[in-house]
Amino acid sequence: MMPRVECPSCNRLIAAAPVSGRPGMGRIFRHDEPGVRRERSGSLVSCPGSLDVVTLPDPGMQLDLFGEAEEQQEHDDPVLF
């Protein structure tokens, strides 16, 4: 699931994908401007905030795959202080 961030133009929550080479940054997915669906020619009208680069929530957070964190905790010896 892609994180959702607030579009700086329309303030709606829109999915954003990570940007290569820019940790913690993402590009907002293309979306329609609220209330505007099509031009007279029939073309879709994108929100001016579409494709903006924004800060993603929880930058640099690594997701655990297949319970790796739980398995590691089970194998660690307890530390006594």
Secondary structure, 3 states (H helix, E strand, C coil): CCCEEECCCCCCEEEEEECCCCCCEEEECCCECCCCCECCCCCECECCCCCCEEECCCCCCCCCCCCHHHHHHHHCCCCCC
